[in-house]
Amino acid sequence: MVNKDASASTSPHPPPSPDGQNDSYAATPKGRWERLWPVVACGAGLFSDGYLNGVIGSVNTMLGKIYPTTYKTSAAQANVSSITFAGTVVGMLFFGWTSDHISRKWSLFVSTIIILVFAALSAGSYGAGGSQSGLFAALTAYRFLTGIGIGGEYPAGSVGCAESTGELKEGTRNRWFILFTNVQIDLGFVISAIVPMIVVLATTESHLRAAWRICLGLGVLPPLSLLYLRLKLSEPEAYKRNTMANTKTPWLLVIRYYGARLFIVSLIWFIYDFSAYSFGIFSSTIVSNLLGSDTALWKSFGWNTLINFFYMPGCIAGSFVSDWIGPKKTLGYGVLAQAIVGFIMAGCYAPLSHPANVGGFVVVYGVFLSLGELGPGDNIGLVASKTCATAVRGQYYGIAAAVGKIGAFVGTQVLSILYNKYEDTDPIKAGQYPFFISSALCVLSAALALFALPHIGQDTIDQEDVLFREYLQSHGYDTSKMGLRSESAEAIVEGEEKKS
């Protein structure tokens, strides 16, 4: 019987198999750029997730000013913010299946087209006869469909990115994955704060109807810039060798082997997204209330830009720390530090929330966000992509990420209800409660990461595929049908040549 606990370990390298299928992916004969550009092409599309989810907070603020009664007092405000999460969950689950059973490349390409089309339609949303309710309904529908495309970026793009890093130099693989996944999401959030500020300055507050459409319309550019690169992609080497696209997936064995681990990874992702996305969406509202209603809108967006900028030092530093001490420790220690800052912020919210201290609030809040990126932000996707075998990685990752997005949806709703409940009667509580809740969940997340996750090494993708194959074989599953047929045949020939 295979020792399941040995998976995701750091033993030097998997032993070569007679058919060549388990040779290290880093031994694939490719040049440096040939190894690196698939990492860029697969992962960089997550910029769209950060931008399109981040910019909706500012768009909400603009729509609330344009339609103070029909929008701000209706369900439309919450729906427009959160409906993308619902679409993203659908996309994650659907494209998780297609990326494992059909193709990583084409799943990614189709999701890119979906983002491109519906991001453009969101910017052009229109209600029949100029109806405001029709406008909100159209925007909500297009945001849902955009979310489906964004969802495909996770199981197809991030998984392809992780598998491609297996061909890079050992000791750098985690940082390359993070630089082109979570750093792209965070960069998208930063740009999503800068763009509304510049657009509102350019159009003035007299033309907010044009400003919000421009902000959404610019979301078309990132997927458009990646279209050609993704068309030229090949399937990752790990996928070529280990896919179950041509054979039946033994679901009972998969669940027995990975079920408990998937539950832990999903729960950590749920907790992270609960706070990260909900705080990201409401940051412009929080800052606007701190500054007061008479403050120019572009100044509110300017402070929001500074807040979002704090994502960057955290996520960039975390990409290196993850290689130095490993994703498990980086995640656990990072989220524990975030919890400490969150509790301090909740306790000191009264003086921090005074308009005269808005600079101090932004800095402390920024540190809170930065630590979240250094820990779970950078590493939860890495953990999800490297704690399971290639054959089921798309679905495993898709499920974990979908649970995370459900956390984002729940967090947005819960924190919105809390904030709105106390905003007028007790603004201190309105600000404190979200930080208390988020920080308590961060402590739970740290405990799960440090005590329930396996250790993840540089060669984990190699190891996990070897151990999973051995587990399947020990239970009578025929692994000879795994892999793309042409690649399987080629690997067998190479294995025979090595033996001779």
Secondary structure per residue as TSV (DSSP state, phi and psi in degrees):
chain	resnum	aa	ss	phi	psi
A	1	M	-	360.0	135.8
A	2	V	-	-73.7	138.1
A	3	N	-	-77.5	104.1
A	4	K	G	-61.3	-33.7
A	5	D	G	-68.9	-12.8
A	6	A	G	-77.6	-16.7
A	7	S	T	-68.5	158.7
A	8	A	T	59.8	31.9
A	9	S	-	-96.5	-171.5
A	10	T	-	-120.1	26.9
A	11	S	-	-61.4	148.3
A	12	P	S	-49.8	-59.3
A	13	H	-	-155.8	148.2
A	14	P	-	-66.2	145.7
A	15	P	-	-66.9	141.9
A	16	P	-	-67.0	142.8
A	17	S	-	-96.9	159.8
A	18	P	T	-59.0	-31.2
A	19	D	T	-92.2	3.0
A	20	G	S	79.9	0.1
A	21	Q	T	-69.2	-27.2
A	22	N	T	-104.0	11.0
A	23	D	S	-60.5	145.5
A	24	S	-	-54.1	137.0
A	25	Y	G	-66.0	-24.4
A	26	A	G	-68.2	-17.6
A	27	A	G	-82.6	-3.0
A	28	T	S	-60.1	128.8
A	29	P	-	-73.0	91.2
A	30	K	-	-141.6	154.6
A	31	G	-	-78.2	170.6
A	32	R	H	-59.4	-50.3
A	33	W	H	-66.7	-35.6
A	34	E	H	-63.3	-30.7
A	35	R	H	-80.1	-34.9
A	36	L	H	-84.4	-37.9
A	37	W	H	-65.4	-30.1
A	38	P	H	-63.5	-31.3
A	39	V	H	-61.8	-44.1
A	40	V	H	-64.8	-49.8
A	41	A	H	-64.6	-38.0
A	42	C	H	-74.5	-42.7
A	43	G	H	-89.7	-31.1
A	44	A	G	-65.2	-18.6
A	45	G	G	-64.4	-17.3
A	46	L	G	-67.5	-11.2
A	47	F	H	-53.9	-38.8
A	48	S	H	-61.8	-36.9
A	49	D	H	-62.0	-48.9
A	50	G	H	-62.9	-45.3
A	51	Y	H	-67.4	-51.8
A	52	L	H	-70.0	-29.6
A	53	N	H	-81.0	-32.7
A	54	G	H	-75.0	-41.3
A	55	V	H	-69.0	-21.9
A	56	I	H	-67.0	-24.8
A	57	G	H	-63.2	-45.3
A	58	S	H	-70.3	-38.3
A	59	V	H	-61.4	-40.5
A	60	N	H	-59.0	-44.2
A	61	T	H	-60.3	-43.5
A	62	M	H	-65.4	-45.7
A	63	L	H	-63.7	-34.7
A	64	G	H	-64.3	-33.5
A	65	K	H	-76.7	-35.9
A	66	I	H	-71.9	-42.2
A	67	Y	S	-123.4	72.5
A	68	P	T	-63.5	-23.3
A	69	T	T	-102.5	-53.6
A	70	T	T	-70.2	-28.2
A	71	Y	T	-98.4	-50.9
A	72	K	T	-68.8	-28.2
A	73	T	T	-100.3	8.2
A	74	S	S	-110.8	175.2
A	75	A	T	-72.5	-11.8
A	76	A	H	-59.4	-38.0
A	77	Q	H	-60.1	-46.8
A	78	A	H	-70.4	-38.9
A	79	N	H	-64.9	-44.9
A	80	V	H	-62.5	-37.0
A	81	S	H	-70.3	-43.3
A	82	S	H	-100.1	-16.4
A	83	I	H	-65.1	-27.5
A	84	T	H	-60.6	-34.9
A	85	F	H	-62.4	-40.2
A	86	A	H	-63.1	-44.9
A	87	G	H	-63.1	-37.8
A	88	T	H	-63.8	-40.0
A	89	V	H	-60.3	-45.7
A	90	V	H	-59.4	-45.9
A	91	G	H	-62.9	-40.4
A	92	M	H	-62.2	-45.3
A	93	L	H	-70.2	-43.9
A	94	F	H	-66.6	-51.2
A	95	F	H	-74.3	-20.6
A	96	G	H	-62.0	-42.6
A	97	W	H	-68.7	-47.5
A	98	T	H	-66.1	-33.0
A	99	S	H	-70.1	-26.6
A	100	D	H	-85.9	-36.6
A	101	H	H	-103.3	-15.3
A	102	I	T	-120.5	-65.4
A	103	S	-	-171.9	135.8
A	104	R	H	-66.4	-47.6
A	105	K	H	-60.4	-52.7
A	106	W	H	-74.9	-28.3
A	107	S	H	-62.0	-42.8
A	108	L	H	-66.8	-41.2
A	109	F	H	-65.3	-43.9
A	110	V	H	-64.3	-41.9
A	111	S	H	-63.0	-34.1
A	112	T	H	-64.4	-42.8
A	113	I	H	-62.7	-41.5
A	114	I	H	-61.6	-45.8
A	115	I	H	-59.7	-45.3
A	116	L	H	-58.2	-48.9
A	117	V	H	-68.3	-49.4
A	118	F	H	-84.0	-19.8
A	119	A	H	-66.5	-39.2
A	120	A	H	-66.3	-43.5
A	121	L	H	-65.8	-34.7
A	122	S	H	-59.7	-42.5
A	123	A	H	-65.8	-28.3
A	124	G	T	-100.5	17.2
A	125	S	-	-52.9	138.6
A	126	Y	-	-151.3	137.4
A	127	G	-	-94.0	139.5
A	128	A	G	-55.6	129.2
A	129	G	G	68.0	19.1
A	130	G	G	79.0	15.1
A	131	S	-	-64.0	130.0
A	132	Q	H	-69.8	-42.4
A	133	S	H	-63.9	-35.5
A	134	G	H	-65.9	-38.6
A	135	L	H	-61.0	-46.6
A	136	F	H	-65.3	-38.6
A	137	A	H	-65.7	-42.3
A	138	A	H	-64.2	-44.7
A	139	L	H	-61.9	-41.2
A	140	T	H	-62.2	-45.4
A	141	A	H	-63.4	-44.7
A	142	Y	H	-67.2	-35.1
A	143	R	H	-66.3	-36.3
A	144	F	H	-62.3	-46.8
A	145	L	H	-68.9	-34.8
A	146	T	H	-60.8	-39.2
A	147	G	H	-60.1	-35.7
A	148	I	H	-60.8	-43.2
A	149	G	H	-64.9	-42.5
A	150	I	H	-61.1	-39.2
A	151	G	H	-58.3	-35.2
A	152	G	H	-67.0	-23.5
A	153	E	I	-64.7	-27.0
A	154	Y	I	-76.4	-63.8
A	155	P	I	-71.5	-28.6
A	156	A	I	-89.3	-50.4
A	157	G	I	-73.5	-54.5
A	158	S	I	-65.5	-39.3
A	159	V	H	-65.7	-43.7
A	160	G	H	-62.0	-37.5
A	161	C	H	-64.0	-46.0
A	162	A	H	-61.8	-43.5
A	163	E	H	-66.7	-34.4
A	164	S	H	-70.3	-30.0
A	165	T	H	-68.4	-20.5
A	166	G	T	-62.8	-17.3
A	167	E	T	-94.2	-1.7
A	168	L	S	-90.2	173.9
A	169	K	-	-63.2	133.9
A	170	E	T	-62.6	140.4
A	171	G	T	97.8	-8.9
A	172	T	S	-126.2	-2.7
A	173	R	H	-65.8	-40.1
A	174	N	H	-65.3	-41.7
A	175	R	H	-66.9	-37.7
A	176	W	H	-66.0	-40.0
A	177	F	H	-60.9	-48.4
A	178	I	H	-65.8	-40.8
A	179	L	H	-61.5	-28.3
A	180	F	T	-112.3	16.5
A	181	T	T	-126.5	-82.9
A	182	N	H	-66.7	-35.9
A	183	V	H	-62.6	-34.7
A	184	Q	H	-67.9	-40.2
A	185	I	H	-60.9	-46.8
A	186	D	H	-67.2	-38.5
A	187	L	H	-61.7	-37.9
A	188	G	H	-61.0	-40.5
A	189	F	H	-64.2	-41.5
A	190	V	H	-63.8	-47.8
A	191	I	H	-64.1	-33.9
A	192	S	H	-67.7	-18.3
A	193	A	H	-89.8	-36.1
A	194	I	H	-68.9	-43.5
A	195	V	H	-58.6	-50.8
A	196	P	H	-59.8	-36.7
A	197	M	H	-61.4	-47.2
A	198	I	H	-67.1	-42.7
A	199	V	H	-64.4	-43.4
A	200	V	H	-67.5	-36.1
A	201	L	H	-62.8	-39.2
A	202	A	H	-74.5	-40.6
A	203	T	H	-91.5	-19.4
A	204	T	-	69.7	162.4
A	205	E	G	-70.5	-6.4
A	206	S	G	-78.6	-12.5
A	207	H	G	-127.6	45.7
A	208	L	H	-67.3	-23.7
A	209	R	H	-63.0	-35.7
A	210	A	H	-78.8	-36.2
A	211	A	H	-62.0	-45.6
A	212	W	H	-68.6	-32.0
A	213	R	H	-70.1	-39.4
A	214	I	H	-62.5	-43.8
A	215	C	H	-59.6	-43.6
A	216	L	H	-72.3	-38.4
A	217	G	H	-63.4	-32.6
A	218	L	G	-66.3	-15.5
A	219	G	G	-67.1	-10.3
A	220	V	G	-74.0	-30.1
A	221	L	H	-64.1	-44.6
A	222	P	H	-59.4	-50.7
A	223	P	H	-64.7	-32.4
A	224	L	H	-63.2	-38.1
A	225	S	H	-69.7	-20.6
A	226	L	H	-98.7	-6.6
A	227	L	H	-57.4	-47.1
A	228	Y	H	-66.5	-44.8
A	229	L	H	-57.9	-41.4
A	230	R	H	-72.6	-28.8
A	231	L	H	-66.6	-30.8
A	232	K	T	-88.4	-3.8
A	233	L	-	-63.7	151.1
A	234	S	-	-110.6	164.5
A	235	E	-	-65.8	143.1
A	236	P	-	-60.4	151.6
A	237	E	H	-57.9	-41.1
A	238	A	H	-61.7	-39.6
A	239	Y	H	-67.0	-42.7
A	240	K	H	-57.5	-36.3
A	241	R	H	-86.2	-27.7
A	242	N	H	-124.9	1.5
A	243	T	-	-62.2	150.7
A	244	M	-	-105.4	24.2
A	245	A	T	-60.8	-27.9
A	246	N	T	-105.5	12.8
A	247	T	S	-147.9	170.9
A	248	K	-	-81.7	134.1
A	249	T	-	-79.2	125.6
A	250	P	-	-81.1	82.0
A	251	W	H	-59.7	-38.2
A	252	L	H	-61.9	-43.2
A	253	L	H	-66.6	-39.8
A	254	V	H	-61.7	-45.2
A	255	I	H	-65.5	-41.5
A	256	R	H	-62.7	-37.2
A	257	Y	H	-81.1	-38.6
A	258	Y	H	-116.2	-5.9
A	259	G	H	-56.5	-51.0
A	260	A	H	-64.8	-41.6
A	261	R	H	-65.0	-41.4
A	262	L	H	-62.4	-37.7
A	263	F	H	-61.2	-44.9
A	264	I	H	-65.1	-47.3
A	265	V	H	-60.8	-43.0
A	266	S	H	-64.1	-40.7
A	267	L	H	-65.9	-41.4
A	268	I	H	-63.0	-41.0
A	269	W	H	-66.5	-39.1
A	270	F	H	-57.4	-47.0
A	271	I	H	-65.6	-43.3
A	272	Y	H	-61.9	-50.7
A	273	D	H	-68.0	-28.4
A	274	F	H	-53.0	-45.4
A	275	S	H	-91.8	-41.7
A	276	A	H	-61.9	-49.8
A	277	Y	H	-76.7	-37.7
A	278	S	H	-68.1	-41.7
A	279	F	H	-65.4	-38.1
A	280	G	H	-61.3	-41.5
A	281	I	H	-71.9	-36.7
A	282	F	H	-94.8	1.4
A	283	S	H	-62.6	-39.9
A	284	S	H	-66.8	-34.7
A	285	T	H	-67.8	-43.7
A	286	I	H	-60.1	-48.7
A	287	V	H	-64.4	-40.3
A	288	S	H	-59.6	-41.4
A	289	N	H	-69.9	-34.3
A	290	L	H	-65.1	-40.5
A	291	L	H	-75.5	-28.3
A	292	G	-	103.5	157.2
A	293	S	T	-71.0	-18.8
A	294	D	T	-86.2	-7.2
A	295	T	S	-73.0	140.7
A	296	A	-	-59.2	141.6
A	297	L	H	-60.3	-38.1
A	298	W	H	-66.1	-28.8
A	299	K	H	-69.4	-39.6
A	300	S	H	-59.8	-45.1
A	301	F	H	-65.8	-31.6
A	302	G	H	-65.0	-44.6
A	303	W	H	-64.6	-37.2
A	304	N	H	-62.6	-36.2
A	305	T	H	-61.7	-43.8
A	306	L	H	-62.8	-41.1
A	307	I	H	-59.5	-49.7
A	308	N	H	-65.1	-28.4
A	309	F	H	-61.0	-28.6
A	310	F	T	-65.5	-16.2
A	311	Y	H	-60.0	-37.3
A	312	M	H	-66.6	-51.5
A	313	P	H	-59.6	-36.2
A	314	G	H	-64.7	-48.2
A	315	C	H	-72.7	-34.8
A	316	I	H	-70.4	-44.3
A	317	A	H	-62.0	-41.1
A	318	G	H	-62.2	-30.3
A	319	S	H	-64.4	-34.5
A	320	F	H	-81.2	-41.6
A	321	V	H	-60.7	-35.9
A	322	S	H	-61.2	-36.0
A	323	D	H	-74.1	-32.1
A	324	W	H	-77.3	-46.4
A	325	I	H	-116.6	-3.9
A	326	G	-	97.4	151.0
A	327	P	H	-62.4	-36.4
A	328	K	H	-61.9	-51.2
A	329	K	H	-69.3	-39.3
A	330	T	H	-60.7	-43.8
A	331	L	H	-63.5	-50.9
A	332	G	H	-63.4	-49.3
A	333	Y	H	-69.1	-36.7
A	334	G	H	-64.1	-45.4
A	335	V	H	-74.0	-28.2
A	336	L	H	-67.7	-42.6
A	337	A	H	-62.7	-37.2
A	338	Q	H	-63.6	-40.0
A	339	A	H	-61.4	-42.3
A	340	I	H	-61.3	-47.5
A	341	V	H	-63.3	-38.5
A	342	G	H	-62.9	-42.3
A	343	F	H	-65.7	-39.6
A	344	I	H	-61.5	-42.0
A	345	M	H	-65.1	-40.9
A	346	A	H	-64.2	-42.4
A	347	G	H	-68.2	-31.4
A	348	C	T	-104.4	20.5
A	349	Y	H	-65.6	-34.0
A	350	A	H	-58.8	-54.6
A	351	P	H	-69.1	-34.3
A	352	L	H	-66.1	-30.3
A	353	S	T	-82.1	-3.5
A	354	H	S	-68.3	133.5
A	355	P	G	-51.7	-30.9
A	356	A	G	-69.8	-20.1
A	357	N	G	-107.0	22.2
A	358	V	H	-60.4	-32.3
A	359	G	H	-63.3	-44.1
A	360	G	H	-64.0	-41.0
A	361	F	H	-58.5	-47.1
A	362	V	H	-62.0	-40.9
A	363	V	H	-66.4	-48.2
A	364	V	H	-65.4	-43.1
A	365	Y	H	-61.5	-39.8
A	366	G	H	-63.8	-39.8
A	367	V	H	-63.5	-41.0
A	368	F	H	-56.6	-48.0
A	369	L	H	-67.5	-39.2
A	370	S	H	-63.1	-41.8
A	371	L	H	-66.3	-34.0
A	372	G	H	-63.8	-33.7
A	373	E	I	-77.3	-39.3
A	374	L	I	-59.5	-38.3
A	375	G	I	-90.2	-95.9
A	376	P	I	-68.5	-33.5
A	377	G	I	-56.8	-48.6
A	378	D	H	-73.7	-36.0
A	379	N	H	-105.7	-15.7
A	380	I	H	-68.3	-38.9
A	381	G	H	-66.9	-36.9
A	382	L	H	-63.8	-44.9
A	383	V	H	-61.8	-45.1
A	384	A	H	-64.3	-34.3
A	385	S	H	-84.3	-15.5
A	386	K	H	-118.8	6.3
A	387	T	S	-106.1	17.2
A	388	C	S	-146.2	168.0
A	389	A	-	-80.3	158.0
A	390	T	G	-57.3	-37.5
A	391	A	G	-58.8	-31.6
A	392	V	G	-122.9	13.4
A	393	R	H	-62.6	-39.6
A	394	G	H	-61.8	-44.2
A	395	Q	H	-73.5	-41.7
A	396	Y	H	-57.9	-51.2
A	397	Y	H	-64.3	-43.0
A	398	G	H	-61.0	-41.8
A	399	I	H	-65.9	-47.1
A	400	A	H	-60.9	-44.7
A	401	A	H	-66.9	-36.0
A	402	A	H	-64.7	-41.5
A	403	V	H	-62.2	-38.4
A	404	G	H	-60.1	-44.7
A	405	K	H	-67.5	-31.7
A	406	I	H	-62.8	-38.4
A	407	G	H	-61.2	-40.3
A	408	A	H	-62.7	-42.7
A	409	F	H	-63.5	-48.0
A	410	V	H	-62.9	-43.6
A	411	G	H	-61.6	-42.8
A	412	T	H	-60.6	-43.5
A	413	Q	H	-69.1	-47.7
A	414	V	H	-64.5	-48.7
A	415	L	H	-68.5	-31.1
A	416	S	H	-66.2	-44.5
A	417	I	H	-62.6	-45.7
A	418	L	H	-61.0	-47.3
A	419	Y	H	-63.0	-46.5
A	420	N	H	-67.9	-31.3
A	421	K	H	-65.1	-40.1
A	422	Y	H	-106.8	-2.9
A	423	E	T	-55.4	-43.0
A	424	D	T	-89.1	-38.1
A	425	T	T	-85.5	-38.1
A	426	D	-	-149.1	80.4
A	427	P	H	-61.7	-23.4
A	428	I	H	-66.9	-48.1
A	429	K	H	-62.6	-37.0
A	430	A	H	-57.7	-35.5
A	431	G	H	-85.9	-34.4
A	432	Q	H	-70.2	-47.5
A	433	Y	H	-57.3	-43.7
A	434	P	H	-58.7	-36.6
A	435	F	H	-73.1	-37.1
A	436	F	H	-61.8	-47.8
A	437	I	H	-63.1	-48.1
A	438	S	H	-62.3	-42.0
A	439	S	H	-68.4	-38.7
A	440	A	H	-62.4	-41.1
A	441	L	H	-67.0	-32.7
A	442	C	H	-63.0	-38.7
A	443	V	H	-62.6	-44.0
A	444	L	H	-60.8	-43.4
A	445	S	H	-61.4	-41.4
A	446	A	H	-62.4	-43.0
A	447	A	H	-62.9	-43.1
A	448	L	H	-62.8	-43.1
A	449	A	H	-65.5	-46.1
A	450	L	H	-76.5	-28.0
A	451	F	H	-114.1	-13.0
A	452	A	H	-118.7	-14.8
A	453	L	S	-89.6	147.6
A	454	P	-	-74.8	160.4
A	455	H	-	-73.8	144.7
A	456	I	-	-122.4	121.4
A	457	G	-	-103.6	-178.3
A	458	Q	T	-67.2	-29.9
A	459	D	T	-104.1	22.4
A	460	T	H	-61.9	-36.4
A	461	I	H	-61.9	-44.2
A	462	D	H	-57.4	-51.5
A	463	Q	H	-61.0	-46.4
A	464	E	H	-62.4	-39.5
A	465	D	H	-65.5	-40.7
A	466	V	H	-63.3	-49.6
A	467	L	H	-66.5	-37.1
A	468	F	H	-68.0	-41.5
A	469	R	H	-59.4	-45.1
A	470	E	H	-62.7	-39.5
A	471	Y	H	-62.8	-45.7
A	472	L	H	-62.9	-43.8
A	473	Q	H	-62.9	-38.9
A	474	S	H	-67.2	-16.6
A	475	H	T	-108.2	18.5
A	476	G	T	83.4	11.5
A	477	Y	-	-84.8	136.0
A	478	D	-	-82.3	103.9
A	479	T	G	-85.9	-3.1
A	480	S	G	-67.7	-19.4
A	481	K	G	-88.8	-2.8
A	482	M	-	-75.5	151.4
A	483	G	S	95.0	158.6
A	484	L	-	-68.5	139.4
A	485	R	H	-56.3	-46.0
A	486	S	H	-64.5	-37.9
A	487	E	H	-70.9	-37.7
A	488	S	H	-62.3	-44.8
A	489	A	H	-64.0	-40.9
A	490	E	H	-64.7	-40.9
A	491	A	H	-65.4	-36.8
A	492	I	H	-64.8	-42.8
A	493	V	H	-61.2	-44.0
A	494	E	H	-63.2	-39.1
A	495	G	H	-63.9	-40.5
A	496	E	H	-65.4	-38.6
A	497	E	H	-64.0	-38.2
A	498	K	H	-65.8	-39.1
A	499	K	H	-68.2	-32.4
A	500	S	-	-82.2	360.0
